[in-house]
């Protein structure tokens, strides 16, 4: 594993060494949540978009998406993917090291799927900023690892993952929020080399009151 302490360096190295097609399919958990809870497309913010699987899926379903990542390589691949699919008018990329800067504006959907990094960052602070970026009536979706997959940089480590309720509490939301989902389901995941494993994920979806 690259032991740099700089997020930009780490993730740029990660994506330049990764097949450009990895991560271009949507996260099925996100797709199911959006279909069930946010069927009317509007403005979306995708934090840590990677190769853009979620952003491109959202755009293909009518959302206007701001796709954020710290890696310029990842963002260039999102732009190319949007152009190839005829979605360039619905996908805008924006480079941020979210530990330092955060996109302006408010959004009807904010997603933070697998917003994990081996680089030390103020993760809870970023997720609280994500909640503040949700417009009235909008939805915040957080999907995160609650187990270690064999291909993870944490493989072989003894990791304690928080329960979904702990994650929800850490967002420090006010009374103007309604919890739509807060659980830890299992699913079969596929790694970057096609390997499969059963994983557990924390899934949190909360809606801001109008």
Secondary structure, DSSP 8 states (H G I E B T S, - for coil): ----S-HHHHHHHHHHTS-TTTT-S--HHHHHHHHHH--S--EEEEET-TT-HHHHHHHHTT-EEEEEES-HHHHHHHHHHHHHTT-TTTEEEEE--TTT----S-EEEEEEES---SS---HHHHHHHHHHTEEEEEEEEEEEESS--TTSTTTTS------HHHHHHHT---TTEEEEEEE--EEEEE-TTS-EEEEEEEEEEEEE--
